[in-house]
Amino acid sequence: MKKFEWIEHPSDIGFRAYGYDLSEAFENAALALFEIMVDTGKVEPRQQVDVELEAEDEGALLYDWLDRLIYLHDSRNLVFSKFAVKIERTAGGFRLSGRAWGETFDPAKHPERTAVKAMTYHQMKIEQRESGSYVQAFVDI
């Protein structure tokens, strides 16, 4: 199963990320997000950041997960290449326990591709089937 694919859009960048379950699709969405910014193959897993989120639905959870990663990039100057996500249903919706591994952004090592300004809800989709799950998202560049 491929991890993600790009979706063409005139002003934003979109992707569809796949997984055997929703947790893996969220992991691959995070990978796609950072592939927009840098070549993740050059990002070493030197630092670990834990992320805990709760949301009332899966769309809000996906938005919050990717938005938090953008925030960590912008505020701590981090880029990531490896992710682990666990999603659980709760009485109020969903809980995400996530981990991201990466390192401090170094322009000499990580030539910047495209700067991501923000996460959007534009054309966001989440689909779960017996054969696997996918999430679709667009980011503002």
PyMOL CGO cylinders between C-alpha atoms (Angstrom):
from pymol import cmd
from pymol.cgo import CYLINDER

trace = [
    CYLINDER, 0.00, 0.00, 0.00, 1.37, 3.42, -0.92, 0.3, 1, 1, 1, 1, 1, 1,
    CYLINDER, 1.37, 3.42, -0.92, 1.73, 5.91, 1.92, 0.3, 1, 1, 1, 1, 1, 1,
    CYLINDER, 1.73, 5.91, 1.92, 0.30, 8.99, 0.19, 0.3, 1, 1, 1, 1, 1, 1,
    CYLINDER, 0.30, 8.99, 0.19, -0.33, 10.73, -3.12, 0.3, 1, 1, 1, 1, 1, 1,
    CYLINDER, -0.33, 10.73, -3.12, -0.59, 14.37, -4.14, 0.3, 1, 1, 1, 1, 1, 1,
    CYLINDER, -0.59, 14.37, -4.14, -3.84, 16.03, -5.18, 0.3, 1, 1, 1, 1, 1, 1,
    CYLINDER, -3.84, 16.03, -5.18, -3.62, 18.91, -7.64, 0.3, 1, 1, 1, 1, 1, 1,
    CYLINDER, -3.62, 18.91, -7.64, -5.16, 22.24, -6.66, 0.3, 1, 1, 1, 1, 1, 1,
    CYLINDER, -5.16, 22.24, -6.66, -4.61, 25.72, -8.15, 0.3, 1, 1, 1, 1, 1, 1,
    CYLINDER, -4.61, 25.72, -8.15, -3.60, 27.51, -4.93, 0.3, 1, 1, 1, 1, 1, 1,
    CYLINDER, -3.60, 27.51, -4.93, -3.07, 24.93, -2.18, 0.3, 1, 1, 1, 1, 1, 1,
    CYLINDER, -3.07, 24.93, -2.18, -1.33, 21.57, -1.86, 0.3, 1, 1, 1, 1, 1, 1,
    CYLINDER, -1.33, 21.57, -1.86, -3.42, 18.52, -1.14, 0.3, 1, 1, 1, 1, 1, 1,
    CYLINDER, -3.42, 18.52, -1.14, -2.69, 14.92, -0.37, 0.3, 1, 1, 1, 1, 1, 1,
    CYLINDER, -2.69, 14.92, -0.37, -4.43, 11.65, 0.28, 0.3, 1, 1, 1, 1, 1, 1,
    CYLINDER, -4.43, 11.65, 0.28, -2.72, 9.47, 2.90, 0.3, 1, 1, 1, 1, 1, 1,
    CYLINDER, -2.72, 9.47, 2.90, -3.40, 5.76, 3.27, 0.3, 1, 1, 1, 1, 1, 1,
    CYLINDER, -3.40, 5.76, 3.27, -3.15, 3.19, 6.02, 0.3, 1, 1, 1, 1, 1, 1,
    CYLINDER, -3.15, 3.19, 6.02, -4.38, -0.20, 7.11, 0.3, 1, 1, 1, 1, 1, 1,
    CYLINDER, -4.38, -0.20, 7.11, -6.27, 1.68, 9.82, 0.3, 1, 1, 1, 1, 1, 1,
    CYLINDER, -6.27, 1.68, 9.82, -7.00, 5.30, 10.69, 0.3, 1, 1, 1, 1, 1, 1,
    CYLINDER, -7.00, 5.30, 10.69, -3.94, 5.60, 12.94, 0.3, 1, 1, 1, 1, 1, 1,
    CYLINDER, -3.94, 5.60, 12.94, -1.60, 4.63, 10.10, 0.3, 1, 1, 1, 1, 1, 1,
    CYLINDER, -1.60, 4.63, 10.10, -3.38, 7.01, 7.71, 0.3, 1, 1, 1, 1, 1, 1,
    CYLINDER, -3.38, 7.01, 7.71, -2.78, 9.84, 10.24, 0.3, 1, 1, 1, 1, 1, 1,
    CYLINDER, -2.78, 9.84, 10.24, 0.91, 8.85, 10.43, 0.3, 1, 1, 1, 1, 1, 1,
    CYLINDER, 0.91, 8.85, 10.43, 1.21, 8.98, 6.65, 0.3, 1, 1, 1, 1, 1, 1,
    CYLINDER, 1.21, 8.98, 6.65, -0.66, 12.31, 6.51, 0.3, 1, 1, 1, 1, 1, 1,
    CYLINDER, -0.66, 12.31, 6.51, 2.01, 13.75, 8.81, 0.3, 1, 1, 1, 1, 1, 1,
    CYLINDER, 2.01, 13.75, 8.81, 4.73, 12.33, 6.55, 0.3, 1, 1, 1, 1, 1, 1,
    CYLINDER, 4.73, 12.33, 6.55, 3.05, 13.91, 3.50, 0.3, 1, 1, 1, 1, 1, 1,
    CYLINDER, 3.05, 13.91, 3.50, 2.86, 17.23, 5.35, 0.3, 1, 1, 1, 1, 1, 1,
    CYLINDER, 2.86, 17.23, 5.35, 6.60, 17.27, 5.98, 0.3, 1, 1, 1, 1, 1, 1,
    CYLINDER, 6.60, 17.27, 5.98, 7.38, 16.04, 2.44, 0.3, 1, 1, 1, 1, 1, 1,
    CYLINDER, 7.38, 16.04, 2.44, 5.79, 19.28, 1.26, 0.3, 1, 1, 1, 1, 1, 1,
    CYLINDER, 5.79, 19.28, 1.26, 8.34, 21.21, 3.35, 0.3, 1, 1, 1, 1, 1, 1,
    CYLINDER, 8.34, 21.21, 3.35, 11.55, 19.11, 3.08, 0.3, 1, 1, 1, 1, 1, 1,
    CYLINDER, 11.55, 19.11, 3.08, 12.96, 15.80, 1.85, 0.3, 1, 1, 1, 1, 1, 1,
    CYLINDER, 12.96, 15.80, 1.85, 12.08, 13.66, 4.88, 0.3, 1, 1, 1, 1, 1, 1,
    CYLINDER, 12.08, 13.66, 4.88, 14.66, 11.11, 3.78, 0.3, 1, 1, 1, 1, 1, 1,
    CYLINDER, 14.66, 11.11, 3.78, 17.29, 13.56, 5.04, 0.3, 1, 1, 1, 1, 1, 1,
    CYLINDER, 17.29, 13.56, 5.04, 15.62, 14.10, 8.44, 0.3, 1, 1, 1, 1, 1, 1,
    CYLINDER, 15.62, 14.10, 8.44, 17.11, 11.99, 11.22, 0.3, 1, 1, 1, 1, 1, 1,
    CYLINDER, 17.11, 11.99, 11.22, 14.99, 10.91, 14.23, 0.3, 1, 1, 1, 1, 1, 1,
    CYLINDER, 14.99, 10.91, 14.23, 17.17, 12.67, 16.84, 0.3, 1, 1, 1, 1, 1, 1,
    CYLINDER, 17.17, 12.67, 16.84, 14.39, 14.30, 18.90, 0.3, 1, 1, 1, 1, 1, 1,
    CYLINDER, 14.39, 14.30, 18.90, 11.04, 12.95, 20.01, 0.3, 1, 1, 1, 1, 1, 1,
    CYLINDER, 11.04, 12.95, 20.01, 7.94, 15.06, 20.63, 0.3, 1, 1, 1, 1, 1, 1,
    CYLINDER, 7.94, 15.06, 20.63, 4.75, 13.66, 22.18, 0.3, 1, 1, 1, 1, 1, 1,
    CYLINDER, 4.75, 13.66, 22.18, 1.34, 15.02, 21.18, 0.3, 1, 1, 1, 1, 1, 1,
    CYLINDER, 1.34, 15.02, 21.18, -1.93, 14.37, 23.03, 0.3, 1, 1, 1, 1, 1, 1,
    CYLINDER, -1.93, 14.37, 23.03, -5.16, 15.66, 21.47, 0.3, 1, 1, 1, 1, 1, 1,
    CYLINDER, -5.16, 15.66, 21.47, -8.90, 15.24, 21.88, 0.3, 1, 1, 1, 1, 1, 1,
    CYLINDER, -8.90, 15.24, 21.88, -11.60, 16.22, 19.40, 0.3, 1, 1, 1, 1, 1, 1,
    CYLINDER, -11.60, 16.22, 19.40, -15.27, 15.52, 18.89, 0.3, 1, 1, 1, 1, 1, 1,
    CYLINDER, -15.27, 15.52, 18.89, -14.82, 13.98, 15.44, 0.3, 1, 1, 1, 1, 1, 1,
    CYLINDER, -14.82, 13.98, 15.44, -12.12, 12.49, 13.22, 0.3, 1, 1, 1, 1, 1, 1,
    CYLINDER, -12.12, 12.49, 13.22, -11.95, 15.52, 10.93, 0.3, 1, 1, 1, 1, 1, 1,
    CYLINDER, -11.95, 15.52, 10.93, -11.23, 17.86, 13.82, 0.3, 1, 1, 1, 1, 1, 1,
    CYLINDER, -11.23, 17.86, 13.82, -8.68, 15.35, 15.14, 0.3, 1, 1, 1, 1, 1, 1,
    CYLINDER, -8.68, 15.35, 15.14, -6.86, 15.24, 11.78, 0.3, 1, 1, 1, 1, 1, 1,
    CYLINDER, -6.86, 15.24, 11.78, -6.90, 19.03, 11.56, 0.3, 1, 1, 1, 1, 1, 1,
    CYLINDER, -6.90, 19.03, 11.56, -5.56, 19.40, 15.12, 0.3, 1, 1, 1, 1, 1, 1,
    CYLINDER, -5.56, 19.40, 15.12, -2.83, 16.75, 14.59, 0.3, 1, 1, 1, 1, 1, 1,
    CYLINDER, -2.83, 16.75, 14.59, -1.45, 18.35, 11.44, 0.3, 1, 1, 1, 1, 1, 1,
    CYLINDER, -1.45, 18.35, 11.44, -1.91, 21.86, 12.83, 0.3, 1, 1, 1, 1, 1, 1,
    CYLINDER, -1.91, 21.86, 12.83, 0.09, 20.92, 15.96, 0.3, 1, 1, 1, 1, 1, 1,
    CYLINDER, 0.09, 20.92, 15.96, 2.92, 19.60, 13.77, 0.3, 1, 1, 1, 1, 1, 1,
    CYLINDER, 2.92, 19.60, 13.77, 2.95, 22.84, 11.76, 0.3, 1, 1, 1, 1, 1, 1,
    CYLINDER, 2.95, 22.84, 11.76, 3.09, 24.73, 15.08, 0.3, 1, 1, 1, 1, 1, 1,
    CYLINDER, 3.09, 24.73, 15.08, 6.05, 22.61, 16.26, 0.3, 1, 1, 1, 1, 1, 1,
    CYLINDER, 6.05, 22.61, 16.26, 7.82, 23.33, 12.98, 0.3, 1, 1, 1, 1, 1, 1,
    CYLINDER, 7.82, 23.33, 12.98, 7.17, 27.07, 13.22, 0.3, 1, 1, 1, 1, 1, 1,
    CYLINDER, 7.17, 27.07, 13.22, 7.78, 27.54, 16.96, 0.3, 1, 1, 1, 1, 1, 1,
    CYLINDER, 7.78, 27.54, 16.96, 10.63, 25.09, 17.60, 0.3, 1, 1, 1, 1, 1, 1,
    CYLINDER, 10.63, 25.09, 17.60, 12.17, 24.98, 14.11, 0.3, 1, 1, 1, 1, 1, 1,
    CYLINDER, 12.17, 24.98, 14.11, 11.70, 21.19, 13.95, 0.3, 1, 1, 1, 1, 1, 1,
    CYLINDER, 11.70, 21.19, 13.95, 11.21, 18.91, 10.96, 0.3, 1, 1, 1, 1, 1, 1,
    CYLINDER, 11.21, 18.91, 10.96, 9.97, 15.34, 11.33, 0.3, 1, 1, 1, 1, 1, 1,
    CYLINDER, 9.97, 15.34, 11.33, 10.29, 12.11, 9.37, 0.3, 1, 1, 1, 1, 1, 1,
    CYLINDER, 10.29, 12.11, 9.37, 8.80, 9.39, 11.57, 0.3, 1, 1, 1, 1, 1, 1,
    CYLINDER, 8.80, 9.39, 11.57, 5.43, 9.24, 13.31, 0.3, 1, 1, 1, 1, 1, 1,
    CYLINDER, 5.43, 9.24, 13.31, 3.44, 6.93, 15.57, 0.3, 1, 1, 1, 1, 1, 1,
    CYLINDER, 3.44, 6.93, 15.57, -0.25, 7.51, 16.23, 0.3, 1, 1, 1, 1, 1, 1,
    CYLINDER, -0.25, 7.51, 16.23, -2.84, 5.75, 18.36, 0.3, 1, 1, 1, 1, 1, 1,
    CYLINDER, -2.84, 5.75, 18.36, -6.48, 6.84, 18.03, 0.3, 1, 1, 1, 1, 1, 1,
    CYLINDER, -6.48, 6.84, 18.03, -9.14, 5.82, 20.55, 0.3, 1, 1, 1, 1, 1, 1,
    CYLINDER, -9.14, 5.82, 20.55, -12.85, 6.54, 20.82, 0.3, 1, 1, 1, 1, 1, 1,
    CYLINDER, -12.85, 6.54, 20.82, -13.87, 8.37, 23.98, 0.3, 1, 1, 1, 1, 1, 1,
    CYLINDER, -13.87, 8.37, 23.98, -17.21, 9.36, 25.48, 0.3, 1, 1, 1, 1, 1, 1,
    CYLINDER, -17.21, 9.36, 25.48, -16.79, 12.83, 23.96, 0.3, 1, 1, 1, 1, 1, 1,
    CYLINDER, -16.79, 12.83, 23.96, -15.31, 11.81, 20.60, 0.3, 1, 1, 1, 1, 1, 1,
    CYLINDER, -15.31, 11.81, 20.60, -11.72, 10.77, 19.89, 0.3, 1, 1, 1, 1, 1, 1,
    CYLINDER, -11.72, 10.77, 19.89, -8.30, 10.89, 21.53, 0.3, 1, 1, 1, 1, 1, 1,
    CYLINDER, -8.30, 10.89, 21.53, -4.99, 10.90, 19.66, 0.3, 1, 1, 1, 1, 1, 1,
    CYLINDER, -4.99, 10.90, 19.66, -1.73, 9.90, 21.31, 0.3, 1, 1, 1, 1, 1, 1,
    CYLINDER, -1.73, 9.90, 21.31, 1.04, 10.67, 18.88, 0.3, 1, 1, 1, 1, 1, 1,
    CYLINDER, 1.04, 10.67, 18.88, 4.80, 10.80, 18.61, 0.3, 1, 1, 1, 1, 1, 1,
    CYLINDER, 4.80, 10.80, 18.61, 6.93, 12.57, 16.06, 0.3, 1, 1, 1, 1, 1, 1,
    CYLINDER, 6.93, 12.57, 16.06, 10.66, 12.03, 15.59, 0.3, 1, 1, 1, 1, 1, 1,
    CYLINDER, 10.66, 12.03, 15.59, 12.91, 14.47, 13.81, 0.3, 1, 1, 1, 1, 1, 1,
    CYLINDER, 12.91, 14.47, 13.81, 15.52, 17.14, 14.29, 0.3, 1, 1, 1, 1, 1, 1,
    CYLINDER, 15.52, 17.14, 14.29, 16.17, 20.86, 14.17, 0.3, 1, 1, 1, 1, 1, 1,
    CYLINDER, 16.17, 20.86, 14.17, 15.74, 22.29, 10.69, 0.3, 1, 1, 1, 1, 1, 1,
    CYLINDER, 15.74, 22.29, 10.69, 19.11, 22.95, 9.04, 0.3, 1, 1, 1, 1, 1, 1,
    CYLINDER, 19.11, 22.95, 9.04, 18.91, 24.63, 5.60, 0.3, 1, 1, 1, 1, 1, 1,
    CYLINDER, 18.91, 24.63, 5.60, 22.25, 23.09, 4.60, 0.3, 1, 1, 1, 1, 1, 1,
    CYLINDER, 22.25, 23.09, 4.60, 20.94, 19.58, 5.33, 0.3, 1, 1, 1, 1, 1, 1,
    CYLINDER, 20.94, 19.58, 5.33, 17.22, 20.10, 4.63, 0.3, 1, 1, 1, 1, 1, 1,
    CYLINDER, 17.22, 20.10, 4.63, 16.76, 22.35, 1.58, 0.3, 1, 1, 1, 1, 1, 1,
    CYLINDER, 16.76, 22.35, 1.58, 13.33, 23.92, 1.99, 0.3, 1, 1, 1, 1, 1, 1,
    CYLINDER, 13.33, 23.92, 1.99, 10.76, 22.93, -0.61, 0.3, 1, 1, 1, 1, 1, 1,
    CYLINDER, 10.76, 22.93, -0.61, 7.50, 24.79, 0.07, 0.3, 1, 1, 1, 1, 1, 1,
    CYLINDER, 7.50, 24.79, 0.07, 6.54, 26.69, 3.21, 0.3, 1, 1, 1, 1, 1, 1,
    CYLINDER, 6.54, 26.69, 3.21, 3.23, 25.58, 4.73, 0.3, 1, 1, 1, 1, 1, 1,
    CYLINDER, 3.23, 25.58, 4.73, 1.27, 28.48, 6.23, 0.3, 1, 1, 1, 1, 1, 1,
    CYLINDER, 1.27, 28.48, 6.23, -1.67, 26.65, 7.76, 0.3, 1, 1, 1, 1, 1, 1,
    CYLINDER, -1.67, 26.65, 7.76, -3.91, 23.62, 7.86, 0.3, 1, 1, 1, 1, 1, 1,
    CYLINDER, -3.91, 23.62, 7.86, -7.37, 23.91, 6.23, 0.3, 1, 1, 1, 1, 1, 1,
    CYLINDER, -7.37, 23.91, 6.23, -10.68, 22.05, 6.34, 0.3, 1, 1, 1, 1, 1, 1,
    CYLINDER, -10.68, 22.05, 6.34, -10.97, 22.51, 2.54, 0.3, 1, 1, 1, 1, 1, 1,
    CYLINDER, -10.97, 22.51, 2.54, -12.07, 19.23, 0.89, 0.3, 1, 1, 1, 1, 1, 1,
    CYLINDER, -12.07, 19.23, 0.89, -11.03, 17.23, 3.97, 0.3, 1, 1, 1, 1, 1, 1,
    CYLINDER, -11.03, 17.23, 3.97, -12.18, 13.61, 3.79, 0.3, 1, 1, 1, 1, 1, 1,
    CYLINDER, -12.18, 13.61, 3.79, -11.79, 10.58, 6.02, 0.3, 1, 1, 1, 1, 1, 1,
    CYLINDER, -11.79, 10.58, 6.02, -12.78, 7.15, 4.82, 0.3, 1, 1, 1, 1, 1, 1,
    CYLINDER, -12.78, 7.15, 4.82, -12.53, 3.85, 6.67, 0.3, 1, 1, 1, 1, 1, 1,
    CYLINDER, -12.53, 3.85, 6.67, -13.12, 0.55, 4.89, 0.3, 1, 1, 1, 1, 1, 1,
    CYLINDER, -13.12, 0.55, 4.89, -12.30, -3.08, 5.55, 0.3, 1, 1, 1, 1, 1, 1,
    CYLINDER, -12.30, -3.08, 5.55, -9.51, -2.83, 2.97, 0.3, 1, 1, 1, 1, 1, 1,
    CYLINDER, -9.51, -2.83, 2.97, -7.95, 0.19, 4.71, 0.3, 1, 1, 1, 1, 1, 1,
    CYLINDER, -7.95, 0.19, 4.71, -8.40, 3.85, 5.52, 0.3, 1, 1, 1, 1, 1, 1,
    CYLINDER, -8.40, 3.85, 5.52, -7.50, 7.12, 3.90, 0.3, 1, 1, 1, 1, 1, 1,
    CYLINDER, -7.50, 7.12, 3.90, -7.52, 10.76, 4.86, 0.3, 1, 1, 1, 1, 1, 1,
    CYLINDER, -7.52, 10.76, 4.86, -7.46, 13.70, 2.49, 0.3, 1, 1, 1, 1, 1, 1,
    CYLINDER, -7.46, 13.70, 2.49, -6.31, 17.18, 3.44, 0.3, 1, 1, 1, 1, 1, 1,
    CYLINDER, -6.31, 17.18, 3.44, -5.18, 20.47, 1.94, 0.3, 1, 1, 1, 1, 1, 1,
    CYLINDER, -5.18, 20.47, 1.94, -2.72, 22.96, 3.39, 0.3, 1, 1, 1, 1, 1, 1,
    CYLINDER, -2.72, 22.96, 3.39, -2.39, 26.67, 2.69, 0.3, 1, 1, 1, 1, 1, 1,
    CYLINDER, -2.39, 26.67, 2.69, 0.97, 27.56, 1.15, 0.3, 1, 1, 1, 1, 1, 1,
]
cmd.load_cgo(trace, "trace")
